[in-house]
């Protein structure tokens, strides 16, 4: 059975692929029998077969048919966008969205056999896919997104290897010590003890964003900023791309460029939000305000670390993609990653999936390291360097909660590790019988591209025709000129008059409430 060809133009719709007889199929072809025949006959590798077909046929329809036939025979599902139905870049992106939606649904519906016989995550469908663009002359190109539209693909691949599960676990447990300060009876403010430790005996409120002068009295106010530096510089890998990891590993998005094309959330917006909250908390002189902002930033950082652990655990354990595709599906996938990180954090470590005794040893050693570091963080001097102010809080409830969670995750990961088949290091290493034909590339919306075939880049920004299409360029230029004069003149006017304080919050004018939060 050969892999089907999907051609996307204005004359057809996205439907289930069919084989040469017109029957519906969900398989990519019997590539195992094809590969074994090639291997037994000692024929060239797949790349060489494809290259020979390209060389032997002239450009145009003849080469197009030869390339497609080779891809189908090798068990590759081919999606083609034809130029004859394309007028603008927006038309191309319309078809790309259709392909991405189709492939995403396919990942969710046909994901049986996600773990191979050796316990390794395997291709959920049993075949690969490629997206090609055919110009009017019949030539084929790999359809790729422009470099600026690919998203953080290189960073995503780099973090897959540099991420440390032990560091993420240590970070979560130590940050939990700050939650002991949410309620403390010695202080009238619920979280005023944090990062300053001053009593709120008076009813006066300082501005939320006052000028900062570093003295002995307000030196502790810089503690959240110091914590933001630690999280932003030391634990970058453990907090980065949590949203993207959840969509790629839990939702099984086809590629980073596909996620970037269909998502409205910035690549690392959540990590930036956590760092921003901790950095701005230092400017608050009011203890309660500073405490709440700091706790919010710490809580968000813990969620990001748990989501990264959970996404990797979901991937390495070979679970099926998150099946829900309705409203808020991306948010629910992110929450599923956090929940998985809470239950099986150690399963997100790459070494665990060696299986057998090495996996058990890694879980035990990692859990012991995390436990010892958490115990060391109970020392007041250590807390003064890491979580300033938490040494003055009652840590009993936090110790009970973290101790129970540590024990549960330790036992659950040990139990799950026993189900992973052992992969002995002395097993003979042989080349894969089925050589992969396609090359993985996140610039492709489906995640793979065909070697020896040129690329055709699409720039999504060229598809945007503006919001107010009924406006002419002259009308827009006139409106822009008016706005420049009005807004620019207003800003200059503020520097000339002395009555601006009455209206902008520094006095007792209409915006006097702002004076409690901005300025002095």
C-alpha positions in Angstrom: 0.0 0.0 0.0 1.4 3.4 -0.9 1.3 6.6 1.0 -1.3 9.0 -0.3 -0.8 12.4 -1.8 -2.8 15.3 -0.6 -3.2 18.2 -3.0 -4.6 21.4 -1.5 -6.3 23.8 -3.8 -9.6 25.6 -4.2 -11.3 22.6 -5.8 -11.1 20.1 -2.9 -11.4 19.9 0.8 -9.3 18.4 3.6 -10.5 14.8 3.8 -9.1 11.5 5.0 -6.3 10.3 2.6 -7.1 7.6 0.1 -4.9 5.1 -1.6 -4.6 4.4 -5.3 -7.9 2.5 -5.3 -9.8 5.4 -3.8 -10.3 3.6 -0.5 -9.9 5.5 2.8 -6.7 4.7 4.6 -5.0 5.8 7.8 -1.6 4.2 7.2 1.4 5.6 5.5 2.1 2.5 3.5 3.8 -0.8 4.2 7.2 0.8 4.5 8.7 -2.1 6.5 8.3 -4.6 3.6 9.6 -1.9 1.2 12.7 -1.2 3.4 13.4 -4.9 3.9 13.3 -5.5 0.1 15.7 -2.6 -0.5 18.0 -3.9 2.2 18.0 -7.5 1.0 18.8 -6.4 -2.6 21.6 -4.2 -1.3 20.1 -1.2 -3.2 21.2 2.4 -2.5 19.9 4.2 0.6 16.7 6.2 0.4 18.5 9.5 -0.1 20.4 8.0 -3.1 17.2 6.6 -4.6 15.5 10.0 -4.4 18.6 11.8 -5.7 18.9 9.4 -8.7 15.2 10.1 -9.6 15.8 13.8 -9.5 18.9 13.5 -11.7 17.4 11.2 -14.2 14.2 13.2 -14.9 13.9 16.7 -16.5 12.4 19.5 -14.4 8.6 19.7 -14.7 5.8 17.2 -14.5 8.1 14.3 -15.2 10.4 15.0 -12.3 7.4 15.9 -10.1 5.8 12.5 -10.7 9.1 10.7 -10.1 9.6 12.5 -6.7 6.1 11.9 -5.5 6.2 8.2 -6.5 9.5 7.7 -4.6 8.1 9.4 -1.5 4.9 7.4 -1.6 6.8 4.1 -2.1 9.0 5.0 0.9 6.0 5.4 3.1 5.8 9.3 3.2 2.5 11.1 3.1 2.8 14.0 0.8 0.8 17.3 1.0 1.0 19.6 -2.0 -0.1 23.2 -2.4 -0.4 24.0 -6.1 0.4 27.5 -7.5 -2.5 27.3 -10.0 -4.9 28.0 -7.1 -2.7 30.7 -5.5 -3.0 34.4 -6.0 -1.6 35.9 -2.8 0.5 34.9 0.2 -2.7 34.8 2.2 -4.0 32.0 0.0 -0.8 30.0 0.7 -1.2 30.5 4.4 -4.9 29.6 4.2 -3.9 26.2 2.8 -1.0 25.9 5.3 -3.5 26.3 8.2 -5.6 23.6 6.7 -2.6 21.2 6.6 -1.6 22.1 10.1 -5.1 21.5 11.4 -5.4 18.2 9.6 -2.0 16.9 10.8 -2.8 18.0 14.4 -6.1 16.1 14.4 -4.3 13.1 12.9 -1.7 13.2 15.7 -4.5 13.1 18.2 -6.7 10.5 16.6 -4.2 8.0 15.3 -1.5 7.8 18.1 -1.6 4.1 18.9 1.8 2.4 19.4 3.6 5.5 20.6 6.2 3.3 22.4 8.3 0.9 20.4 9.4 -2.6 21.5 12.4 -1.1 23.3 10.4 1.4 25.3 11.4 4.4 23.3 9.0 7.1 22.0 8.2 6.2 18.4 6.5 7.9 15.5 2.8 7.8 16.5 1.6 7.2 13.0 4.2 4.9 11.5 5.0 7.2 8.6 6.4 10.7 7.9 4.9 13.7 6.3 6.1 16.5 4.1 4.6 19.7 2.7 5.5 20.7 -0.9 4.7 23.6 -3.0 4.3 23.2 -6.8 4.8 26.2 -9.0 3.1 26.7 -12.3 5.9 25.0 -14.2 5.4 21.8 -12.2 8.5 22.1 -10.1 8.4 21.0 -6.4 9.7 22.9 -3.4 9.8 22.3 0.3 7.3 24.8 1.7 9.1 26.5 4.6 8.3 29.4 6.9 10.6 32.4 6.8 13.3 32.5 9.4 11.7 35.2 11.5 8.4 33.3 11.5 9.8 29.9 12.6 9.9 30.9 16.3 12.5 29.7 18.8 13.2 26.4 17.1 16.9 26.4 17.8 16.3 27.4 21.4 13.7 24.6 21.7 16.1 22.0 20.5 18.9 23.3 22.7 16.8 23.2 25.8 15.9 19.6 25.2 19.4 18.7 26.0 20.4 21.4 28.5 17.4 21.2 30.7 18.2 19.7 34.2 15.4 17.9 36.0 17.2 17.9 39.3 17.8 21.7 39.2 14.1 22.2 38.4 13.1 20.1 41.3 15.4 21.9 43.7 14.2 25.2 42.5 10.5 24.3 43.1 11.1 23.0 46.6 13.2 26.0 47.7 10.8 28.5 46.3 8.0 26.9 48.2 9.5 28.3 51.4 8.2 31.7 50.4 4.6 30.5 50.8 5.1 30.1 54.5 4.9 33.9 54.7 1.5 34.2 53.2 -0.1 34.1 56.7 1.9 35.2 59.7 0.2 36.3 62.9 3.1 38.4 64.1 2.4 40.9 61.3 -0.8 42.8 60.5 -0.1 42.4 56.8 -0.7 38.9 55.3 2.5 38.9 53.3 4.2 42.0 54.7 6.9 39.9 56.3 8.3 38.9 53.0 11.3 40.8 51.5 11.5 43.6 54.1 10.1 42.2 57.3 8.8 45.5 58.6 5.7 45.7 60.7 2.7 47.6 59.4 1.8 49.4 62.6 0.6 52.5 60.9 -2.1 52.9 58.4 -0.1 55.0 55.9 0.6 53.5 52.5 3.7 54.2 50.5 3.5 54.7 46.7 3.7 51.4 44.8 6.5 52.6 42.5 8.6 55.2 44.5 12.1 56.3 43.8 14.6 53.7 45.3 17.5 54.8 47.4 19.7 52.0 48.8 20.0 52.3 52.5 20.1 49.9 55.4 16.4 50.5 56.0 15.2 49.4 52.5 18.0 47.1 51.5 15.7 44.1 51.8 13.4 45.6 49.3 15.9 44.7 46.6 15.6 40.9 47.5 12.9 40.2 44.8 15.2 41.8 42.2 18.0 39.6 43.4 15.7 36.6 43.1 14.7 37.7 39.6 18.4 37.7 38.6 18.9 34.2 40.0 15.8 32.8 38.2 16.6 34.7 35.0 20.3 33.9 34.7 20.9 30.6 36.7 17.7 28.8 36.0 17.0 29.9 32.4 16.7 26.4 31.0 14.4 25.2 33.7 11.8 28.1 33.2 12.1 28.8 29.5 9.5 27.8 26.8 7.1 26.2 29.2 4.1 27.0 27.0 5.8 25.8 23.8 6.9 22.6 25.4 3.4 21.8 26.5 2.0 22.4 23.0 4.8 20.4 21.4 5.0 17.4 23.8 1.5 17.3 25.3 -0.6 18.6 22.3 1.8 17.1 19.8 2.0 20.1 17.5 3.6 19.2 14.2 6.5 21.7 14.5 7.6 24.9 16.2 6.7 27.0 13.1 3.2 25.4 13.1 2.8 26.5 16.7 4.1 29.9 16.0 1.8 30.3 13.0 -1.4 29.3 15.0 -0.6 30.6 18.5 -1.2 34.1 19.9 1.0 33.6 22.9 4.6 34.8 22.8 7.3 32.1 22.8 8.5 32.9 26.3 6.0 35.4 27.6 5.3 33.5 30.8 8.9 33.4 31.9 9.2 37.1 31.2 6.1 37.8 33.3 7.6 35.9 36.3 10.9 37.8 36.0 9.0 41.1 35.6 6.9 40.5 38.7 9.9 39.8 40.8 11.8 42.8 39.4 9.0 45.3 39.9 8.2 44.0 43.4 11.4 45.6 44.7 10.0 49.1 43.9 7.1 48.7 46.3 7.7 50.2 49.7 4.5 48.9 51.1 5.2 45.4 52.6 1.8 43.9 51.7 2.0 45.0 48.1 5.6 43.8 47.7 4.7 40.5 49.3 1.8 39.8 47.0 3.7 40.7 43.9 6.6 38.5 44.9 4.5 35.5 45.8 2.7 35.8 42.4 6.1 35.8 40.6 7.3 32.9 42.6 4.1 30.9 42.1 4.3 31.5 38.3 7.9 30.4 38.3 7.0 27.2 40.1 4.2 26.5 37.5 6.7 27.0 34.7 9.2 24.5 36.2 6.4 22.0 36.8 5.1 22.4 33.2 8.6 21.8 31.8 9.0 18.7 33.9 5.5 17.5 33.1 5.9 18.0 29.3 9.1 16.0 29.2 7.5 13.3 31.4 4.5 13.1 29.0 6.9 12.8 26.0 9.3 10.3 27.5 6.5 8.1 29.0 5.0 7.9 25.5 1.5 9.0 26.4 -0.9 9.8 23.6 -1.3 13.4 22.7 -3.8 15.5 24.6 -7.1 14.5 22.9 -9.2 17.7 23.5 -9.2 20.2 20.6 -12.0 22.5 21.6 -12.0 26.0 23.2 -9.1 26.7 25.5 -7.3 23.5 24.4 -3.9 25.2 24.7 -4.6 26.3 28.2 -5.9 22.8 29.2 -2.8 21.2 27.7 -0.6 23.6 29.7 -2.5 22.7 32.9 -2.2 19.0 32.0 1.6 19.5 31.8 1.7 21.1 35.3 -0.4 18.3 36.7 1.9 15.7 35.2 4.9 17.5 36.7 3.3 17.4 40.1 2.7 13.6 39.9 5.7 12.3 37.9 8.5 14.9 38.0 11.3 12.4 37.8 10.0 10.8 34.7 10.9 13.9 32.8 14.6 13.1 33.3 16.2 11.6 30.2 18.3 9.1 32.0 15.3 7.4 33.6 14.3 6.0 30.2 17.4 3.7 30.0 15.2 1.5 32.1 16.0 -1.2 34.6 18.5 -0.7 37.4 20.1 2.5 35.9 16.6 4.1 35.9 16.0 3.1 39.5 19.4 4.4 40.6 18.8 7.7 38.8 15.4 8.3 40.5 16.9 7.4 43.9 19.9 9.6 43.6 17.9 12.5 42.2 15.3 12.3 44.9 18.0 12.1 47.6 19.8 15.2 46.2 16.6 17.2 46.0 15.7 16.2 49.6 19.1 17.1 51.0 19.1 20.4 49.3 15.7 21.2 50.6 16.7 20.3 54.2 19.8 22.5 53.8 17.5 25.4 52.7 15.8 25.2 56.2 18.9 26.8 57.6 18.2 30.5 58.3 21.5 31.7 56.9 20.7 29.9 53.6 17.3 31.4 53.4 18.7 34.8 54.0 20.6 34.4 50.8 17.9 32.8 48.7 14.5 33.7 50.0 15.0 36.8 52.1 12.5 37.1 54.9 11.3 33.4 54.8 13.7 32.6 57.8 11.3 34.7 60.0 8.2 32.6 58.9 6.9 29.4 60.3 8.0 26.7 57.9 6.2 23.8 59.6 3.3 23.6 57.2 5.6 24.0 54.2 7.8 21.2 55.4 4.8 18.9 55.8 3.5 19.7 52.4 6.8 19.5 50.6 7.8 16.4 52.5 4.5 14.7 51.5 4.9 15.7 47.9 8.5 14.6 47.8 7.6 11.2 49.2 4.7 10.7 46.8 6.6 11.7 43.7 9.6 9.5 44.8 7.4 6.5 45.2 5.3 7.1 42.0 8.4 7.6 39.9 10.0 4.4 41.3 6.9 2.5 40.5 6.6 3.8 37.0 10.4 3.2 36.4 9.9 -0.5 37.0 7.7 -0.7 33.8 10.5 0.7 31.5 12.4 -2.1 29.6 16.1 -2.1 30.3 18.4 -1.2 27.4 21.8 -2.8 28.1 24.8 -0.8 27.1 26.6 -3.8 25.8 24.0 -4.6 23.2 25.4 -4.5 19.6 24.7 -1.3 17.8 23.7 -1.7 14.2 22.5 0.9 11.7 18.7 1.3 11.4 17.3 -1.0 8.8 14.8 1.7 7.8 16.8 4.7 7.0 14.8 7.9 7.5 14.2 9.6 4.2 13.0 13.0 5.4 15.0 15.5 7.4 13.4 17.1 10.5 13.1 20.8 10.3 10.9 23.0 12.4 10.7 25.6 9.7 8.3 23.2 7.9 4.8 23.4 9.2 4.6 19.6 9.3 8.1 19.2 10.8 9.9 17.5 8.0 11.4 18.4 4.6 12.5 16.4 1.6 16.3 16.3 1.0 17.8 17.4 -2.3 14.6 19.5 -3.0 14.9 23.3 -2.9 13.1 25.3 -0.3 10.4 27.9 -0.9 10.0 30.3 2.0 6.8 32.0 2.9 6.7 35.2 4.9 3.4 35.4 6.9 3.8 39.2 7.4 3.2 39.6 3.6 -0.3 38.1 4.1 -1.5 40.9 6.4 -3.5 43.4 4.4 -4.3 45.7 7.3 -7.3 46.0 9.7 -9.1 49.0 8.1 -9.2 47.9 4.5 -11.8 50.4 3.6 -9.4 53.3 4.4 -7.2 54.6 1.6 -3.5 55.3 2.1 -4.2 59.0 2.0 -6.8 58.7 4.8 -4.5 56.7 7.0 -1.7 59.2 6.4 -4.0 62.1 7.4 -5.2 60.3 10.6 -1.6 59.5 11.5 -0.6 63.1 11.1 -3.4 64.3 13.3 -2.5 61.8 16.0 1.1 62.8 15.9 0.2 66.5 16.3 -2.3 65.9 19.1 -0.4 63.3 21.2 3.1 64.9 20.6 1.7 68.3 21.3 0.1 67.1 24.5 3.4 65.6 25.8 5.2 68.8 25.1 2.4 70.8 26.8 2.9 68.8 30.0 6.5 70.1 30.2 5.4 73.7 29.8 2.5 74.1 32.2 2.6 73.7 36.0 -1.0 72.5 36.4 -0.4 69.0 35.1 0.0 67.5 38.6 -3.6 68.3 39.3 -4.8 66.2 36.4 -2.2 63.4 36.4 -2.4 62.3 40.0 0.3 64.1 41.9 -2.2 66.5 43.4 -5.9 66.3 44.4 -7.4 66.4 40.9 -9.6 63.9 39.1 -6.8 61.4 38.9 -5.7 61.8 42.5 -6.0 58.0 43.1 -3.0 57.5 40.9 -0.9 59.4 43.4 -1.0 56.4 45.8 0.6 54.1 43.2 2.7 56.2 40.9 5.4 58.7 41.8 5.6 60.2 45.2 
